Amino acid sequence: MTDELSPASPLPGFEILLIEDSASDAYMASEMLAASDLADYKILHVPRLDEAKSVLETREFNLILLDLNLPDGKGIGNIEVIKSIVADVPIVVLSGVDDHAIALQAISAGAQDFLVKGKAGEWELERAIHYALKRRQLMIEADQLSTLDPLTGLANRRHFLSRLELALKSARRTGNLVVVVCFDVDDFKRIAHYSKEIGDAVLTSIGDRLARSVRDGDTVARFHGDEFGVLLEGRSGSDQISLTLAKIHDAMEPEFSNEGHDFSVRLSGGVAVYPQAGKDVHGLVRSAVSAMRLAKVQGRDRLVFAK
């Protein structure tokens, strides 16, 4: 059984899941939230862990308030159960036990904060929620910085390899092709000679054109310097691969303009198709890079398929 507890001024889209078997404790938590300065939120109350699991599979929440002593789940294991379903939602523990060791275990298990019922008032609960949400936002930003190229906003090499690993796992089940294309900008030194700012602007524009040329589920990355990687997923045959590669080539045809200068930009690329050109992440990337280097030797502005 679930109870919707809606305060007078909920924050649009901001929802809290309260997992608490005690009706009086659930009421107290809702009253503390209503008395706080939190604006615009909605609480959904469930008294059991299995109900929480069902709700979390069909509905999104911004924060979870969790009791560690439930009829169908007790202790730190409750946190682990919730994290296994929604790893990214902040959890604030509401415990009837004032135990420093348990509090540390809860934080180690992934909770953002630990409050003791009867000791924490509306101010402490409000602060815990604010801090939990802020810490989560900082974690998201840090994760983005670790996976994105700071210049172009594309995936970086680390994230590209991670996506490739997942794509290969899927391909082994479905039989679909996975394609890695490594591109290098031909004669980029000529462009960078004007200024670093112009060179950076052109690299960013190249990334934009690459991203617009592929499907939503594909990945475009800047590896380093003027080298880019493209991961194509879900293609069932060579015709679909050729169509995407042709779109990329056509996207580079219009000149790039910056600060009164017009640049004709061409790319040399190496194409490695799973499983023919490699059966794992590093094998595919290595094959694509080798083919790209061969393309540059053969005259640039061309694609070479790895064998």
C-alpha positions as CSV (number, residue, x, y, z in Angstrom):
1,M,0.0,0.0,0.0
2,T,1.4,3.4,-0.9
3,D,0.4,6.9,0.4
4,E,0.9,10.1,-1.6
5,L,1.8,12.9,0.8
6,S,1.8,16.2,-1.0
7,P,2.9,19.4,0.8
8,A,1.5,22.8,-0.1
9,S,4.2,23.8,-2.6
10,P,6.0,20.9,-4.4
11,L,9.1,21.6,-6.7
12,P,8.1,20.6,-10.3
13,G,9.5,17.1,-11.0
14,F,11.1,16.8,-7.6
15,E,9.9,13.5,-6.0
16,I,11.0,11.7,-2.8
17,L,10.5,8.1,-2.1
18,L,10.0,7.4,1.6
19,I,10.6,3.7,2.6
20,E,9.3,3.4,6.2
21,D,7.2,0.7,7.8
22,S,6.1,2.9,10.8
23,A,3.1,5.0,9.9
24,S,3.9,7.4,12.8
25,D,7.5,7.8,11.6
26,A,6.4,8.3,8.0
27,Y,3.9,11.0,9.2
28,M,6.7,12.7,11.3
29,A,9.0,12.8,8.3
30,S,6.3,14.3,6.1
31,E,5.5,16.9,8.7
32,M,9.2,17.8,9.1
33,L,9.5,18.3,5.3
34,A,6.3,20.4,5.3
35,A,7.8,22.6,8.1
36,S,11.1,23.0,6.3
37,D,12.0,25.6,3.6
38,L,12.1,23.0,0.9
39,A,10.0,24.1,-2.0
40,D,7.9,22.1,-4.4
41,Y,8.3,18.4,-3.8
42,K,6.1,15.3,-3.5
43,I,6.5,12.2,-1.3
44,L,5.5,8.7,-2.1
45,H,5.4,6.5,1.0
46,V,5.8,2.7,0.9
47,P,6.1,0.5,4.0
48,R,8.0,-2.4,2.5
49,L,11.2,-3.1,0.5
50,D,9.4,-5.2,-2.1
51,E,7.0,-2.4,-2.7
52,A,9.8,0.1,-3.1
53,K,11.5,-2.2,-5.6
54,S,8.3,-2.4,-7.7
55,V,7.9,1.4,-7.6
56,L,11.5,2.1,-8.5
57,E,11.2,-0.1,-11.6
58,T,8.5,2.0,-13.1
59,R,9.0,5.5,-11.6
60,E,11.8,8.0,-11.2
61,F,12.7,9.7,-8.0
62,N,15.2,12.4,-7.1
63,L,15.9,11.2,-3.5
64,I,15.1,8.2,-1.3
65,L,14.6,8.4,2.5
66,L,15.2,4.8,3.7
67,D,14.6,3.1,7.0
68,L,17.1,0.2,7.7
69,N,14.6,-1.8,9.8
70,L,11.8,-3.0,7.5
71,P,9.5,-6.1,7.7
72,D,11.2,-7.6,4.6
73,G,14.7,-6.2,4.9
74,K,17.0,-5.2,7.7
75,G,20.3,-3.4,8.0
76,I,22.8,-2.2,5.4
77,G,21.5,-4.8,3.0
78,N,18.5,-2.5,2.4
79,I,20.8,0.1,0.9
80,E,22.5,-2.5,-1.3
81,V,19.1,-3.6,-2.6
82,I,18.0,-0.1,-3.5
83,K,21.4,0.7,-5.1
84,S,21.1,-2.4,-7.3
85,I,18.0,-1.0,-8.8
86,V,18.8,2.8,-8.9
87,A,22.5,3.3,-8.4
88,D,22.4,7.0,-9.1
89,V,19.6,8.2,-6.8
90,P,20.8,9.7,-3.5
91,I,19.8,7.9,-0.3
92,V,19.4,9.4,3.1
93,V,19.0,6.9,5.9
94,L,16.5,7.4,8.6
95,S,17.4,5.1,11.5
96,G,16.0,4.4,14.9
97,V,19.4,3.3,16.1
98,D,22.0,5.9,17.1
99,D,25.1,3.9,16.3
100,H,28.2,5.5,14.8
101,A,29.5,2.2,13.4
102,I,26.3,1.6,11.5
103,A,26.3,5.1,10.2
104,L,29.8,4.6,8.8
105,Q,28.7,1.3,7.2
106,A,25.7,3.0,5.6
107,I,27.9,5.8,4.1
108,S,30.3,3.1,2.8
109,A,27.4,1.2,1.2
110,G,26.4,4.3,-0.7
111,A,24.1,6.4,1.4
112,Q,24.6,10.1,1.3
113,D,23.7,10.8,4.9
114,F,22.5,9.1,8.1
115,L,19.9,10.7,10.4
116,V,18.6,9.3,13.7
117,K,14.9,9.4,14.2
118,G,13.8,11.5,17.2
119,K,17.1,13.5,17.1
120,A,17.0,15.0,13.7
121,G,14.5,17.9,13.2
122,E,13.2,19.6,10.0
123,W,16.4,21.7,9.7
124,E,18.7,18.6,9.9
125,L,16.5,16.7,7.4
126,E,16.3,19.7,5.0
127,R,20.1,20.1,5.2
128,A,20.7,16.4,4.6
129,I,18.5,16.5,1.5
130,H,20.2,19.6,0.1
131,Y,23.7,18.1,0.8
132,A,22.7,14.8,-0.7
133,L,21.5,16.4,-3.9
134,K,24.5,18.7,-4.2
135,R,26.9,15.9,-3.7
136,R,25.1,13.8,-6.3
137,Q,25.3,16.8,-8.8
138,L,29.1,17.2,-8.1
139,M,29.6,13.4,-8.7
140,I,27.7,13.7,-12.1
141,E,29.9,16.7,-13.1
142,A,33.1,14.9,-12.1
143,D,32.0,11.8,-14.0
144,Q,31.3,13.9,-17.1
145,L,34.7,15.5,-16.9
146,S,36.3,12.1,-16.8
147,T,34.5,10.9,-19.9
148,L,34.2,14.0,-22.1
149,D,36.8,15.8,-24.2
150,P,37.0,19.3,-22.7
151,L,37.5,21.1,-26.0
152,T,34.7,19.5,-28.2
153,G,32.4,18.1,-25.6
154,L,32.6,14.7,-27.4
155,A,33.4,11.5,-25.6
156,N,37.1,11.1,-24.8
157,R,39.2,8.0,-25.6
158,R,38.4,6.4,-22.2
159,H,34.7,6.7,-22.7
160,F,35.0,5.6,-26.3
161,L,36.8,2.4,-25.2
162,S,34.1,1.8,-22.5
163,R,31.3,2.1,-25.1
164,L,33.2,-0.2,-27.5
165,E,33.4,-2.8,-24.8
166,L,29.7,-2.7,-24.3
167,A,29.0,-2.8,-28.0
168,L,31.1,-5.9,-28.5
169,K,29.2,-7.7,-25.7
170,S,26.0,-6.9,-27.4
171,A,27.3,-7.9,-30.9
172,R,28.4,-11.3,-29.6
173,R,24.7,-11.9,-28.6
174,T,23.0,-10.3,-31.6
175,G,25.4,-10.9,-34.4
176,N,25.3,-7.3,-35.5
177,L,28.4,-5.6,-36.8
178,V,30.5,-3.2,-34.8
179,V,32.6,-0.7,-36.7
180,V,35.5,1.4,-35.4
181,V,36.6,4.3,-37.6
182,C,39.7,6.3,-36.7
183,F,40.1,9.7,-38.4
184,D,43.0,12.1,-38.7
185,V,42.7,15.6,-40.1
186,D,44.9,16.0,-43.2
187,D,47.4,18.7,-43.0
188,F,46.1,20.1,-39.8
189,K,49.3,21.9,-39.1
190,R,48.4,24.3,-41.9
191,I,45.2,25.3,-40.1
192,A,46.8,25.4,-36.6
193,H,49.5,27.7,-38.0
194,Y,47.1,30.6,-38.0
195,S,46.4,30.4,-34.3
196,K,45.6,27.9,-31.5
197,E,42.1,29.5,-31.3
198,I,41.4,28.9,-35.0
199,G,42.7,25.3,-34.7
200,D,40.5,24.6,-31.7
201,A,37.5,26.1,-33.4
202,V,38.0,23.9,-36.5
203,L,38.4,20.8,-34.4
204,T,35.2,21.6,-32.6
205,S,33.4,22.1,-35.9
206,I,34.8,18.8,-37.2
207,G,33.4,17.0,-34.1
208,D,30.0,18.6,-34.6
209,R,29.8,17.5,-38.2
210,L,30.9,14.0,-37.3
211,A,28.2,13.8,-34.6
212,R,25.5,15.0,-37.0
213,S,26.5,12.3,-39.5
214,V,25.9,9.3,-37.4
215,R,22.9,7.7,-35.5
216,D,21.9,8.6,-32.0
217,G,23.2,5.4,-30.6
218,D,26.7,5.8,-32.2
219,T,29.6,7.3,-30.4
220,V,31.9,10.1,-31.7
221,A,35.1,10.8,-29.7
222,R,38.1,13.0,-29.9
223,F,41.1,10.8,-28.9
224,H,43.8,13.5,-28.8
225,G,45.1,16.3,-31.0
226,D,43.4,16.1,-34.4
227,E,42.5,12.4,-34.1
228,F,38.9,11.3,-33.8
229,G,37.1,8.0,-33.3
230,V,33.7,6.9,-34.5
231,L,31.9,3.8,-33.2
232,L,29.1,2.6,-35.3
233,E,26.7,0.1,-33.7
234,G,23.7,-2.0,-34.9
235,R,24.6,-2.2,-38.6
236,S,23.4,-5.4,-40.2
237,G,25.5,-5.2,-43.4
238,S,28.1,-3.4,-45.5
239,D,25.6,-1.2,-47.2
240,Q,24.6,0.5,-44.0
241,I,28.2,1.0,-43.1
242,S,29.0,2.6,-46.5
243,L,26.0,4.9,-46.2
244,T,27.2,6.3,-42.9
245,L,30.8,6.7,-44.1
246,A,29.4,8.5,-47.2
247,K,27.5,10.9,-44.9
248,I,30.6,11.7,-43.0
249,H,32.6,12.4,-46.2
250,D,29.8,14.7,-47.5
251,A,29.7,16.5,-44.1
252,M,33.3,17.6,-44.6
253,E,32.7,19.0,-48.1
254,P,31.6,22.6,-47.1
255,E,34.5,24.8,-46.2
256,F,35.1,25.7,-42.5
257,S,35.1,29.4,-41.8
258,N,36.7,31.2,-38.8
259,E,37.9,34.7,-38.2
260,G,37.7,35.6,-41.9
261,H,39.6,32.5,-43.0
262,D,38.1,29.6,-45.0
263,F,39.5,26.2,-44.8
264,S,39.0,23.1,-46.8
265,V,39.2,20.1,-44.4
266,R,39.7,16.5,-45.4
267,L,40.0,13.4,-43.3
268,S,42.0,10.2,-43.6
269,G,40.4,7.2,-41.9
270,G,40.9,3.6,-41.1
271,V,37.9,1.3,-40.7
272,A,37.9,-1.9,-38.6
273,V,34.9,-4.1,-38.6
274,Y,34.2,-6.7,-35.9
275,P,34.9,-9.6,-36.0
276,Q,37.0,-9.6,-39.2
277,A,39.5,-6.9,-38.1
278,G,39.6,-7.7,-34.4
279,K,37.8,-9.6,-31.8
280,D,38.3,-7.3,-28.8
281,V,38.5,-3.6,-27.9
282,H,42.2,-3.1,-28.3
283,G,42.5,-5.3,-31.4
284,L,39.8,-3.3,-33.2
285,V,41.2,0.1,-32.3
286,R,44.7,-1.0,-33.2
287,S,43.5,-2.2,-36.6
288,A,41.6,1.0,-37.3
289,V,44.7,3.2,-36.4
290,S,47.0,1.1,-38.6
291,A,44.5,1.4,-41.5
292,M,44.3,5.2,-40.9
293,R,48.0,5.6,-41.1
294,L,48.0,3.6,-44.4
295,A,45.4,5.9,-45.8
296,K,47.6,8.9,-45.1
297,V,50.5,7.2,-46.8
298,Q,48.4,6.4,-49.8
299,G,47.4,10.0,-50.5
300,R,45.1,11.2,-47.8
301,D,41.4,12.1,-48.0
302,R,40.5,8.4,-48.2
303,L,39.3,5.5,-46.2
304,V,41.2,2.2,-45.8
305,F,39.5,-0.9,-44.4
306,A,41.6,-3.1,-42.1
307,K,41.8,-6.7,-43.0
